Amino acid sequence: MSSLTFSHTVTERFLRYVTIDTQSDPDSPHSPSTEKQKDLGRVLAAELKAMGVEDAHLDDYGYVYGTIPANTDKKVPVICFCSHMDTSPDVTGKDVKPQMVKNYRGGDIVLPGDASQVIRFAEHPALKNQIGNDIITTDGTTLLGADNKAGVAEIMDAAHFFLNNPDVKHGTIKILFTPDEEIGRGVDNVDLKKLGADFGYTMDGESAGCVEDETFSADGATITINGVSAHPGYAKGKMEHAIKIAAAIVERLPKEGYSPETTSGKQGFLHPIGIEGALEQATLSFIVRDFTEEGLKEKEVLLEGLVKDVMKDYPRSTYKFEVKEQYRNMKQVIDRHPHVLEYAIEAIRRAGLRPMRTAIRGGTDGSRLSFMGLPCPNIFAGEHAFHSRLEWVSRQDMEKAVQTIVHLAMIWEERA
């Protein structure tokens, strides 16, 4: 257990940050995708400056950078702590009204703004570990934004701790808050040279004690169908309807083992995320996920084979099949730097938790940062049921995340 004395500000910060709408927009061509993300960025940069982080600033792309200088004579690698400011486009993040269930005693939590929204004890097994804790939820009309304002608040609280406890030795610490992570653009415009870090950690995981060094590898697949148009009154034997061809492709998708709703653990999937078009042309968009590149390729071959099979029934129509790389499993990079993960596991242990090494059925900014030259595993932030109105986090888990950050910086200094 920690022998340090913490006077936590994380909950107060979190409750303020979630009331700022920072929802990103996948259809926007701008960076950041929504200007309102900068509203939180300005708050964070100002708070960091007020703490004493002299170089804290928000750039034009919506990134917040800051440096906590080293207070040791040792030559310590520069580490970065990173979280994203945006919230998911899946559920509104406007007018968030956080609620706190103090000293949770078990059972279901009915959200007061919409009684049909219930965090059911039977459906949220992580609640078993929260008895006696203070649970923060929404009122049921919005998401909460714990993904990832819990991580933001934790990094801010840790910065506050370091700047108020100069006797706690650490190397140079870099702070990075990113926009647009939820739409896959979180590090599109990050300036790694300006950041100047050697290794990083995203604070964007779920249950307390979890550390993740493995993510999905991810591709996007687009199928463009060119059908045959004809006047509907005189279409017999002539028309080949692009929308119907697209629908036939979706109908042919495997019913088991290849979809998000039928897979778990280390299983990947094929997932249609969009369909649009008209008689003459239609487009199907898919995301393809697996923990190995071989698994991605196998699913993409299966998908194109399925398309070819459908097209046999439409001999005068054509298709175009395109695959675009999105991100890769960060384990490929982190395995080359095992101490980065080892230090995180030790920090979690020092914070009084049992470390749990898990894999993410998704991606984080750390996935791409790792391949950009900044090895970056993911540490728990405490968020649960994210991207939904049932999202929740506990005060105690956020406080443990802060303690993990502090111990992690101390370990890097100790081992230097």
GUPARO-463209 format. One record per residue: residue in three letters; x, y, z of N, C-alpha, C, O, CB in turn. Coordinates in pm, whole numbers, plus 50000, padded with zeros to 5 digits. Glycine has a CB too. Example, Ala and Ser with C-alpha at 12.3 -4.5 7.8 and 13.67 -1.06 7.14 Angstrom:
# residues 2
ALA513194943150780512304955050780513204967050780514244966850846511314955350905
SER512854977550708513674989450714512905000350787513415011450804514084994050572
This chain:
# residues 416
MET500844988050000500005000050000500875012550000502025012250043499065000150122
SER500295023449951501035036049943501265042050081500385041750167500295045949856
SER502485047450101502775054850224502675069850199502915077850290504155051250278
LEU502335073650076502165087750043500835092750096499895084950116502265090049890
THR500755105650117499495111750160498885119350043499495128749991499715121350282
PHE497705115350003497025121549889495845129949938495055125550022496535110849788
SER495755142049886494585150449910493905152349774494195161849702494965164549976
HIS493015143049741492545141849602491625153349560490745157649634491815128749585
THR491865158149436490985167849372490295161649251489595168549176491775180449329
VAL490485148449230490065142349105488545142549087488075144948976490555128149100
THR487785140149192486315139649177485755153449146484905154949059485655133949303
GLU486235163349217485775177149192486095181149048485255187248981486425187049291
ARG487285177849001487645181148862486745173648764486225179548670489135177648835
PHE486575160848787485765152648697484345158148685483815159248575485735138148747
LEU483745161548798482365166548795482245179548717481195182448660481845168548936
ARG483315187448716483305199748635483505196748487482815202348402484385209348683
TYR484445187948457484795185448317483655178948240483465181948122486025176548310
VAL482885170148306481835163048231480695172248189479925168748100481275151648315
THR480575183848251479505193148213479845201048087479005208348036479205202648327
ILE481075199748038481495206647914481305196947798481935186347795482985211547923
ASP480455200447704480155191747590481355191347495481745201647440478875196747515
THR481925179447476483105177947390482905166847287483865160547244484345175047474
GLN481675164447248481395153547154482085156147020482015167146966479865152047134
SER482735145746968483385146946837482405142946727481345137246754484655138046831
ASP482765146046602481845144246489482575137246374483425143446310481265157846443
PRO482245124446346482955117146241482735122746101483515119946011482545102746243
ASP481685130546083481375135945951482035149545925481945154945814479885137245934
SER482695154846025483325167946010484705166445945485455157345981483445175046146
PRO485045175445850486385174845789487435182545868488605182545832486335180345648
HIS487025189145976487915198246048488725191146156488395179946197487105209546111
SER489785197746201490625192746312490815203846413491485213746383492005187646259
PRO490245202646533489415191446577488085191146502487695200846438489165192246727
SER487395180046511486155178446436485055187546486484135190946410485685164046443
THR485125191746613484165201246670484955211546752485825207846830483085193946758
GLU484625224046734485325234746808485065233946957485885238547037484885248446756
LYS483925228146997483585227947139484555219347221484615220747343482165222747158
GLN485315210547154486325203147228487375212647287487965209847392487005192847137
LYS487595223747219488565233547268488085240447395488885246047470488855243947159
ASP486775240147421486265246347544486885239647666487305246347760484705245347551
LEU486945226347663487605219147772489115221147766489765222747869487265204147768
GLY489665221147646491105223247631491575236147693492615236647757491485222947487
ARG490785246747673491155259847731491115259247884491985264847951490185270947681
VAL490115252447938490015250948084491235243448137491835247648237488715243548123
LEU491595232548073492715224348121494035231948112494835231448205492805211548040
ALA494265238848000495505246347986495605257148093496675259348149495605252547845
ALA494485264048120494485274548222494735268848361495465274648440493165282248220
GLU494105257348390494315251148522495745246348539496315247648648493335239448541
LEU496335240848435497725236548443498655248448467499565247748549498135229148315
LYS498405259248395499225271248416499105276348559500095280248620498815282348317
ALA497885276348611497655281048748498375272148850498785276948956496145281348779
MET498525259248817499275250048905500775252848903501495249848998499005235548864
GLY501245258548790502685260748776503295253748657504515253448643503385256348898
VAL502465248048569502975241848446503135253048344502195256648273502015230448392
GLU504335258448338504555271048267504305270248117503865279948056505955275648290
ASP504585258648055504455257747909503095252347866502895249547747505545248947853
ALA502155250747958500835245147923500155253847819500095266047832499945243948049
HIS499635247447714498935255147611498035246147527498215233947522499945262447519
LEU497065252347463496155245847369496545250147229496635262047202494655249447399
ASP496785240547139497175244647003495965245446912494835242746954498205234846945
ASP496205249246786495105251646692494325238946661493155239646624495645257546564
TYR494965227246674494305214646644493545208846764492935198246754495315204646596
GLY493575215946877492815211446993493585202747090492975196647178491625204146949
TYR494915201847076495735194047169496205202847284496545214547264496945187747097
VAL496235197247404496805204047520498125197447554498205185247573495815203747642
TYR499175205547563500505200747600500945207447729500565218847758501535203547486
GLY501735200247807502305206147928503465197847979503565185947950501235207448037
THR504355204148056505545197348108505685199848257505645211248303506815202048035
ILE505855189148332506255190148473507745186948477508125175548453505405180348567
PRO508595196748507510045194348500510505183948601509885181948706510795207448523
ALA511625177348568512225167648659512715174648785513115186248782513395160248590
ASN512685167448897513215172849023514265163249081514435162249203512065175149126
THR514955156248990515985146749031517235149148949517165154348837515495132049015
ASP518385145449003519645146648930519875134748837520785135048754520805147849028
LYS519065124248851519225112548766518775115548623517945124348599518415100748824
LYS519335108148529518895109148390517755099148369517985087148355520095106348289
VAL516555104148369515345095848365514675097348228514525108648180514355099648480
PRO514275086448164513495087948039512265096748062511665096348169513075074047985
VAL511915104447962510745113247969509485104947943509375098347840510855125147867
ILE508545105348037507305097948018506125107448002506115118548057507055088348135
CYS505145103047926503955111047896502715103847948502605091647937503835113847743
PHE501805111448005500485106348040499465113147949499445125447937500155108748192
CYS498615105147886497735110047780496295105447804496055094047843498215105147642
SER495355114447781493925110947779493235119247672493735129747632493275113347918
HIS492095114447627491365122147524490205129747587489565125347682490835112747414
MET489955141447528488935150647581487565148447519486555152347579489355164847559
ASP487495142447401486205141347333485385129847389485915120547450486405139447183
THR484085130647367483185119647404482555113947277482585120147171482075124547502
SER481995102047291481505094347177480345101247105479475107147169481085080647223
PRO480335100446971479175105446895477925096746913476835100646870479515106246747
ASP478065085046976476945075546985475785080747070474625077747041477435062447042
VAL476095088547174475075093547267475405108047298476575111747311475015084847398
THR474385116347311474615130547337475435132847463475285125947563473285137747348
GLY476305142847455477095147047571476765161147613477545167647682478575145947540
LYS475585165947571475155179647603474335179747730473475171147750474345185847486
ASP474595189347815473845191147941473935178648030472925173848082472365194147911
VAL475145173648048475375162248136475115166348281475615176548328476825156848120
LYS474315158348349473975160948489474465149148574473735139448594472415163248508
PRO475705149948622476235138548699475525136948832475145146748896477735140348722
GLN475365124348873474755120749002475765112449080476605105649021473405112948982
MET475685112849211476565104349291475755095749387474945100849465477585112849370
VAL475975082749381475385073349476476455070749580477405063249555474905059949406
LYS476305076749697477325075349800477155062249877476035057749902477275087349898
ASN478285056449912478295044149992477355033649932476445028649997477875047150138
TYR477615030449805476795020849730476685007649807477695001949849477395018449589
ARG475475002849823475234990649902474824978649817474394968449869474164993350006
GLY474964979949685474564969049596473204971549536472524981249572474554955849672
GLY472804963049444471494964149380471534972949256472574978249218470484969649478
ASP470354974349194470234982349072470264997249104469895001549213468934978848998
ILE470735005049005470755019649017469825025248910470135024548791472225025549003
VAL468695030848953467735037048861468155051548840468315059048937466255036048917
LEU468315055548715468795069048687467625078948691466595076448628469505069648551
PRO467775090048763466615098448797466005106148681464835109748687467005108048900
GLY466775108748575466225116548463465415108248366464655113748286467335123248389
ASP465555094948371464825085848283464775072248353465735064648348465505084848140
ALA463665069448417463545057348499463685044548419463845033848477462215057348571
SER463625045348286463825033348205465305029748192465645018848147463225035248066
GLN466165039048232467605036648228468045031448365468045038848463468385049748189
VAL468415018748370468745012248497470085005048484470264996648396467625002248538
ILE471025008448571472285001148578472024988848664471984989648787473465010148638
ARG471834977648600471404965548670472614957948726473584955148656470584956448575
PHE472504954748852473574947648921473934934748849475114931148839473174944749067
ALA472924927748799473154914848733473874916348600474534906948553471834907648712
GLU473744928148537474324930348405475644937748410476314939148307473344938048319
HIS476034942548527477284950048543478094943548655478104948448768477004965148574
PRO478774932348624479464924748728480514932848803480864929448916480124912648668
ALA481034943548742482044951748809481474958848932482234963249018482604962048712
LEU480144959948941479544966249058479794958349186479734963849295478044967949037
LYS480084945249172480354937149291481574942249367481684940249488480574922549250
ASN482474948849294483694954049357483534968349409484504974449453484834953449260
GLN482324973549403482104987649437481294989549566480915000849599481394994549324
ILE481044978949639480264980249763481004989549860482184987549890480014966149828
GLY480284999649907480875009549996481485021349925481855031249989481895003150081
ASN481615020549793482215031449716481155041549673479955039149686482935026049594
ASP481625052849622480745063349572480695062349420481715064249353481225077549618
ILE479515059449364479345057149221478805069849155477795075349198478395045149195
ILE479495074349049479035086048974478395081148844478995073348770480225096048944
THR477175085648817476425082048697475915094848631476145105848680475245072348731
THR475225093248518474475104348461473055103948518472745095648603474445103548304
ASP472215113148472470805112448513470005103448420468795101948437470185126548516
GLY470675097548321470015088348228469625094348096469125087248008468805082848292
THR469835107448077469445114047952470635116447860470455120147744468755127247981
THR471845114447909473065116447830474065105547870473825097747963473675130847853
LEU475175105047799476285097347854476935105447965476595117047987477315093647743
LEU477875099348035478555106148145479815113248098480085124648138478905096348256
GLY480585106648014481845112247970483035107648053484125113348043481775127047974
ALA482835097148135483965091348206484995086248106486195085948135483505079848301
ASP484535082247990485395079047876485535091847794484715094147706484815067147789
ASN486535100247817487725097447895488055108847990489225111248021488885094647804
LYS486995115848037487265126948130487675121848267488215129448347486025135748143
ALA487435108748294488015102948414489535103248401490225107448494487515088448437
GLY490045098848287491485099148264492045113148268493115115348325491805092848133
VAL491345122648208491785136648211491895141648354492905147448393490815145648130
ALA490845139248433490825144048572491925137348655492515143648743489465141248636
GLU492195124648625493235117448700494625123148672495425124848763493215102448664
ILE494895126048545496185131948510496315145948571497375149748619496365132648356
MET495235153548569495255166948630495485166248780496235174348835493935174348601
ASP494865156548847495045155148991496475150749022497065155349120494035144949049
ALA497025141748939498415137548959499375149248939500355150649012498765126048863
ALA499105157748839499935169648818499885178648941500905183848986499465177448692
HIS498685180348995498505188349116499315182549231499935189949308497015189149154
PHE499305169249243500085162649348501575165349332502235169449428499825147549347
PHE502105163249214503545165149193503975179449223505015181749285503915161449049
LEU503185188849179503565202849195503425207549339503995217849376502725211549104
ASN502665200249419502515203749561503325194649653503275196149775501065203149599
ASN504065185149594504905176049673506275174849608506615164249555504225161949687
PRO507055185549609508355185449539509355175449596510355172549531508955199049544
ASP509085170049715509995160049773509815146349707510665137649725509755158949923
VAL508725144349633508505131749560509285132549429508965140649342506965129249533
LYS510305124149416511235125249304510665118749177510035108149181512575118749340
HIS510895125449066510445120448935511255127048825511865137648845508925123048915
GLY511265120748710511865126748592510895136548526509855139748583512295115948492
THR511245141148406510355150148332509085142648293509125131548240511065155748206
ILE507955148948321506645143148289505955152048187505835164148206505755141548417
LYS505515146048078504765153247975503285149847987502905138348014505305149847833
ILE502465159947967501005158347970500485160847830500855170647765500345168048073
LEU499605151947782499005153547650497525150147658497145139047696499715144647545
PHE496685159847621495245157447609494875159047462495225169047399494405167247700
THR494165149047407493905148647264492425150347233491575146847315494415135647206
PRO492095155547115490725155747065490475143446977491415136546939490445168746986
ASP489225140846945488835132046834489295117546843489355110646741489355137646709
GLU489615112746963489995098646976488825089546941489025078946881490475095747119
GLU487615093646978486445085046958486115082846811485375073646777485255090947028
ILE486655091246723486385089646579487665085446505487745086646383485825102646519
GLY488645080546582489845074846521490875084746471491775081046396489445066446411
ARG490735097546513491685107646465492485113946579493015124946565490945118446389
GLY492565106846692493105112846813494525117746805494905127046876493005103246921
VAL495345111646719496735116046710497105120446569498285121046534497675104846755
ASP496115123646488496375127846350497315139746342498145140546251495065131246281
ASN497195149146435497965161446428498835163846551499235175146578497035173046409
VAL499115153146625499965154746743501405157646699501875152246600499905142046832
ASP502075166246774503455169946744504365162646843504615167446953503665185546753
LEU504845150846802505655142746892507015149046921507585146947027505845128846835
LYS507525156746827508795163746851508615174046961509455175147051509315170546722
LYS507535181446955507255191247061506975184247194507395188947299506045200147022
LEU506265173047188505965165547311507255160947378507425162647498505055153447280
GLY508155155147301509475151847352509505140647455510335140847545510085163747410
ALA508595130847442508565119847538509225107347480509255105447358507105116647579
ASP509755098947569510355086347528509365074747535509385065747450511565083347616
PHE508515074947635507505064647655506225071247704506265082247760507995053747756
GLY505085064547683503825070547724502865060447784503055048347774503165077147607
TYR501815065847847500725057747901499425065247875499295076947912500915054748054
THR498465058547813497115064147807496365059647932496495048247977496365059647676
MET495585068847988494705065648102493295064748044492555074548041494795076648218
ASP492935052547998491675051247925491115037147937490355032647851491875054747777
GLY491485030048046491005016448063489835015648159489355025748210492125007648113
GLU489375003548183488125001348255488374998448404488585007748481487344989748192
SER488354985948443488344982348585489654985848655490724985048597488064967648600
ALA489534989648781490704993148862491674981448867491284970048894490284997149004
GLY492944984248840493974974048839494354969148702495374962548686493544962648920
CYS493544972348601493804967348466494894975448397494944987748406492524967548383
VAL495764968348328496734974548237496674966648107496614954348109498194974848298
GLU496694973647996496484967247867497644970447773497994982047752495144971847804
ASP498244959947718499354961547625499004956147487499864954847401500594954547678
GLU497734953047467497314946747343495964952347300495054953747382497244931347359
THR495844955547173494594960747116494254952446992495054944346945494724975947081
PHE493064954746941492754949746808493734955746708494284966546730491294953146769
SER493964948646598494414954946474493144958146396492154950846404495414945546392
ALA493174969046320491924973946262492104978546118493064985446084491374985346346
ASP491154974546034491044979645898489624984445874488694980545945491434968745794
GLY489474993145774488154996745724488004991045584488934991745504487965012145724
ALA486854985445554486594979845421485384986945359484354988745425486344964545428
THR485524990945233484434997645162484114989845036484994986744956484815012245128
ILE482834986645019482374979644899481454989044822480414993344873481624966144937
THR481844992144701481025000844616480384992244508481084985644430481885012344552
ILE479064992244502478294984244407477794993344295477145003544321477104977044477
ASN478094989844172477534996944057476504988043990476854978343922478655001043956
GLY475234991444010474154983643954473784988143814474534995543750472944984344044
VAL472644983843769472154987243635470804994143649469854988343700472044974643543
SER470735006543603469515014443617468585012343498469025010143385469855029343632
ALA467305012943527466285012343421465015018743475464825019543596466024997443375
HIS464155023243386462855028643427462075017443496461955006443440462055034443304
PRO461545020043617460875009043689459675003243616459294991843640460435013843824
GLY459085011143527457945005843452458344996143343457534988243296457155017043392
TYR459614996743302460094988343191461404981343231462304979843149460304996943062
ALA461474977143357462744972343412462914957243404464004952343434462864976643553
LYS461894949943365461994935343369463154930443283463254933543164460684928943322
GLY464014922643346465154917043275466294926743252467294923243191464714911843144
LYS466124939043302467154949243279467774954443409468994955043422466554960943201
MET466924958143505467404964743626468154955143718467734943743740466224971043703
GLU469294960043770470014953243878470244963643987471134972143975471374946843828
HIS469434962844091469324973544192470504973044290470674963144361467984972444268
ALA471294983744294472494984044378472164982544526472894975844599473274997044355
ILE471084988744571470714987744712470354973244747470724968344854469524997044745
LYS469644966444657469264952444683470504943344682470564933644758468254947644578
ILE471464946544597472714938844597473434940644731473904930944791473634943244479
ALA473504953144777474134956044907473404948645019474044943045109474154971244934
ALA472094948745014471314941745117471584926745114471634920345220469804944445098
ALA471754921144996472034906844984473394903445045473574892945106471994902444836
ILE474354912645027475674910545087475564910245240476124901445305476664921645043
VAL474844919845296474664920245442473964907545490474324902045594473854932845483
GLU472974903045416472214891145455473104878745454472854869345530471014889245361
ARG474124878545370475004866845360476084866445469476794856545481475664866545224
LEU476214876945546477254877045649477044865445746475904862245779477244890445725
PRO478134859145792477984847945887477184852246010477374863146064479374842745930
LYS476304843546053475434846846166476114844446301475694849946402474154838646158
GLU477154836246303477854832946427479364834346406479904830546302477494818646475
GLY480034839746508481484839346510482204850346436483424851346444481914826846457
TYR481464858746362482124869546287481514883246313481824892746242482064866446140
SER480654884246412479994896946441480274901246584480544892746669478474895846417
PRO480224914246613480464918746751479544912146852479954909246965480304933646759
GLU478304909746813477324904446907477484889446933476814883947020475924907046856
THR478384882746857478594868446879480054865046909480434853346905478124860646757
THR480864874946940482294872546967482714879047098482064888247147483164877746852
SER483814874047153484364879547276485834875447285486334868447198483564874747402
GLY486514879847392487894875947414488784879747298488814891247256487974861147438
LYS489514869747246490454872347137489854870046998490594869346900491664863547154
GLN488524868846989487874867146858487694880746792487324890546856486504860046873
GLY487964881146662487724893346586486354893046520485564883946543488814895146480
PHE486084903246437484774903846373484784912346246485694920146221483744909246470
LEU483724910446167483354918946053482094926446094481124920346140483114910445920
HIS482084939646078480964947346132480544958246034481274967946014481344953646268
PRO479344956945970478874967545882478494979945964477744979046061477664962645799
ILE479014991445924478745003745999477995014145917477595024545970480035009646048
GLY477805011445787477075021245707476645015445574477345007245515477915033545685
ILE475485019945528474995016245395474275028545339473415034445404474045003645399
GLU474655032045217473985043445154473985041345003474815033944949474675056845192
GLY473055048044935473065046844791471705048444729470745052744793473635033744752
ALA471655044944603470435045744523470435033944426471215024644442470335059544447
LEU469555034444328469395023244237470705019844167471065008144158468325026444134
GLU471425029844118472575027244033473855024444112474715016844066472805039043942
GLN473985030344228475215028244306474905028044455474095035944504476265039144275
ALA475545019044526475405018144672476775015144732477635008944669474355007144713
THR476935019744856478215017744925477965011245060477095015645136478975031244942
LEU478735000945089478714994245220480044997045289481104995345230478464978845205
SER479975001145416481185003645493481274993445607480284990845677481205018145549
PHE482444987745625482694977945731483904982045814484814988645764482914963745671
ILE483894978045941485134977746015485504963146036484644954746062485014985446151
VAL486804960246025487324946646040488284946846157489174955346163488024941545908
ARG488104937546251488924937646374489454923546403488724913646390488094942846493
ASP490704922746444491294910346491492564913846567493104924746552491594900546373
PHE493054904546649494274907046724495534904046642496634907446684494274898946850
THR495364897546526496504894846439496204899946299495044901046259496834879646436
GLU497264903146225497074907546087496604895946000495894898045902498374913446031
GLU497004883746035496514872045963494994870645978494284867245883497214859246013
GLY494524873446099493084872946124492324883446045491224880845996492804874746271
LEU492914895446033492294905845951492174901245807491114902245746493114918945958
LYS493284896145753493304891945613492294880945587491594881145485494704887145573
GLU492194871445680491244860445664489814865845654489024861045573491364850545781
LYS489494875645736488134881245736487874889445611486764889445557487904889845860
GLU488884896445564488724904345442488564895445319487784898645229489914913645423
VAL489304884245315489154874545207487754868445210487104866745107490234863445216
LEU487294865145332485934859545346484894869545295483974865745223485654856045494
LEU485054882245333484074892445293484054894145141482974894645081484394905845361
GLU485224895145079485234896944934484704884544863484044885544760486644900244885
GLY484994872744919484464860544860482954860244863482304855744769485014848444931
LEU482404865144973480954865944988480374875744885479324873044826480584870445131
VAL481064887044863480624896944764480624890744624479664892144549481524909644767
LYS481714883844591481804877544459480674867544438480134866344328483164870444442
ASP480334860344544479274850444534477924857044507477144852144425479214842144662
VAL477664868144576476414875544553476374881144411475334880844346476254886944656
MET477504886144363477534892844233477244883144117476904887444007478884899444212
LYS477384870044142477074860344037475614861443992475284858343877477364846044086
ASP474744865944083473324867444050473034880543978471894882943937472484866644176
TYR474044888943961473864902143898474994903943796475914911743819473874913844006
PRO474914896843685476054895843592476454908843525477594910143481475734885843487
ARG475564918543517475924931143450476334942143548476674953243508474754936043366
SER476294938943676476724948443778478184945743816478704934843792475814947643904
THR478824955943875480224954643916480394959544059479514966044116481164962543820
TYR481544956144116481814960844251483274965144262484114961144181481484949944356
LYS483564973244363484934977244396485124974544544484304978844626485214992444360
PHE486194967644579486464963644718487764970444762488834967844706486574947944732
GLU487664979044862488834986644908489034984545058488074984545135488675001644876
VAL490284982645098490634981045239491624991945278492594994345207491224966845266
LYS491364998345390492245008945439492695005545581491875002745668491535022645436
GLU494005005745604494525003045737494135014245833494225026045799496055001545733
GLN493705010445953493325020246055494335020746169494925031346194491945017046110
TYR494565009746238495615009146338496004994546359495324985446311495165015546472
ARG497114992446430497614979046451497784976246600497864985446681498934977046377
ASN497844963346634497974958846772499264964346833500354961146787497954943346780
MET499124972646936500294979146994501244969347061502384972847092499864989647094
LYS500794957047084501654946947148502934944647067503984941547123500894933747164
GLN502844946146934504004944346849505134953846889506314950346879503624946646702
VAL504784965746934505784975746975506154974147122507324974247158505264989946949
ILE505144972547206505384972447351506214960247393506974960947489504054972547428
ASP506064949147321506864937247353508364939847339509174932747399506464925747263
ARG508744950047261510164953447246510674962047362511864964547373510384960847114
HIS509754966447447510114975047562509384969847686508534976847741509744990147535
PRO509714957747731508924951347838508914959047969507964957748046509464937547864
HIS509944967147996509974974348124508854984648133508414988048243511344981148142
VAL508384989748019507304999648021506054993648085505385000148164506975004547876
LEU505774981148050504624974248108504924969848252504074970948340504234962048022
GLU506124964948274506494960348409506364971548512505884969248623507934954848409
TYR506794983548476506704994748570505244998048601504905001348714507425007148513
ALA504374997148499502954999848521502344989648616501564993148704502194999848387
ILE502704977048598502184966448685502644968848829501854967348922502654952548636
GLU503904972548847504414975348981503714987449043503434987449163505924977748977
ALA503434997748963502755009749014501345006349061500905011249165502695020648906
ILE500654998048986499304993749026499374986249158498534988149246498664984948916
ARG500374977749172500544970149296500814979649413500244977849521501704960049281
ARG501664989649393501974999149499500765007649538500685012649650503125008249456
ALA499835009249445498615016649476497615008149555496525012749588497955021649346
GLY498004995749584497164987149667496174978849590495184974149647496444995249765
LEU496404976949460495494969449375496164956849323497394955749323495004978149259
ARG495354947449279495874935449213495954938149064494924940149000494974923049243
PRO497164938149006497294940948863496624930148778496704918248809498764942148824
MET495954934348672495324925248578495724929448437495394940448393493764925148594
ARG496414920648368496874923648232495814918648135495514906748132498264917048201
THR495264927548056494154924047967494404929647827495334937347805492814929348023
ALA493554925547734493604930447596492364938747569491284936047622493714918647495
ILE492514948847486491414957947454490724953247326491364951547223491924972647438
ARG489434951247334488654948447213488284961747148487114965247135487374940047246
GLY489294968847108489154981947048490544987747034491534980347032488234991347133
GLY490625000847023491905007547011491955019747100490915024247149492195011446866
THR493135024947121493305037347195494265046147118494885041847021493815034647340
ASP494385058647161495435067047104496785060147115497655061947029495485080747175
GLY496965052147221498215045247242498555035347132499725032447108498185038147373
SER497545029947064497805020746953498635027746846499685022746805496475015446891
ARG498165039246804498865046446697500125053146749501135053546678497945056846634
LEU500085058346870501295064546926502435054546932503585057946905501015070247066
SER502125042046967503155031746975503855030146840505075029046835502545018347020
PHE503085029946732503675028146599504295041046546505045040746447502625023146502
MET503995052246609504625064946573505935067146648506605077246628503665076446600
GLY506295057646735507555058646805507455061346953508465063547019508365069046744
LEU506225061347007506035063747149505325051647210504095051547219505215076847174
PRO506075041247253505425029447313504495033647426504885041047516506495019547365
CYS503245028747420502225035147503501125025347544500065025047481501615046847428
PRO501345017247650500265008747700499145016947764499255029147782500824998647802
ASN498075010147798496875016747849496615012547994496645000648025495655013447761
ILE496355022248082496115019848223494665023348256494075032148194497095028148311
PHE494105016448352492695018648389492435033248428493265039848490492315009348505
ALA491245037948390490745050748438489515048848526489105058048597490405059948320
GLY488915036648522487755033548606486425034648536485385032448598487755042448722
GLU486425038048408485175040248334484485027048303485145017048275485445047948204
HIS483155026948308482375014848279481155018648195480645029848204481935007648411
ALA480705009048114479495010748030479595023247943478605030347922478235011448118
PHE480795025847894481015037947814480225037347683479785026647639482515039747783
HIS480045048947623479255050947501477765048147526477035044847433479775041847387
SER477315049447650475915046847678475425056047791476215062447860475695032047716
ARG474115056347806473515064247914473715057648051473445063748154472015066147888
LEU474195045248051474435037948175475875039248223476295032248316474085023248157
GLU476635048148161478045049648196478225053448343477445061348397478695060148106
TRP479255047848406479505050948547480975049448580481725042948508478655041848639
VAL481375055648690482735054648741482655056748892481735063348941483705065148673
SER483595051048966483575053349110484685062949152485755063249092483705040149187
ARG484395070649254485375080149307486645072749349487755077249320484785087849426
GLN486485061749417487635054449469488525049049357489755048949370487175043049557
ASP487925044549247488735039449136489525050749071490685048749034487835032649031
MET488925062449057489665073749002490825077649093491915080849045488735085848981
GLU490595077149223491675080549316492815070349307493985074049316491135081049460
LYS492475057649289493515047349272494295049449142495495046649136492885033349274
ALA493615054449039494305057248913495315068548932496425068048879493295060848802
VAL494925078749007495855089749037497085084249110498225087549075495165100649122
GLN496855076149209497965070349286498865061849197500085061649215497425061749403
THR498275054849101499055046849007499975055648922501135052348901498135038648916
ILE499455066948874500265076348796501455081148879502595081348831499415088448750
VAL501195084949003502255090149090503315079349115504515082049101501675095049224
HIS502895067549149503855056749174504635053249048505825049949055503135044249227
LEU503975053948933504645050548807505785060348778506875056348739503635050448692
ALA505515073148796506575083148776507725081048874508895082648839506015097348790
MET507385077448998508415074849099509265062649062510475062549083507765072749236
ILE508625052249008509345040048970510325042948858511455037848860508355028948928
TRP509925050948760510845054348650512085061348706513195059148659510145063448544
GLU511875069948807513015076948867513885067248949515115067848943512515088448958
GLU513245058449023513975048749105514855039549018515995036649054512975040349187
ARG514325035148905515015025248824516015031448726516755024248660514005017048747
ALA516035044448718516935051248622518395048948660519295053848591516645066548618
